[in-house]
Amino acid sequence: MKWFENLSLVGIVLISWGIALFEYFFQVPANRLGFRENGGPFSLVELKVIQEAITLVVFMLSKRKPFVQTISLDLGF
């Protein structure tokens, strides 16, 4: 990923914000549709747990590709 090495800090921040905005576009409608009081099957706590689990899985998968690292639970202790 040679193009990535030449990015400034502003470019990296804009890319990360773009990824977060893309994720946000899916989370808000899903939370509104999935909420029990709007006819969905989940409580607010359940929706938050699902949202965090999906975020962690996406982070782990995106970490694997560009950094070519294995996913482990080693915390460096």
Secondary structure, DSSP 4 states (H G I P E B T S, - for coil): -HHHHT--HHHHHHHHHHHHHHHHHHHHHHHHHHBGGGT-SB-HHHHHHHHHHHHHHHHHHHHHHHH----------
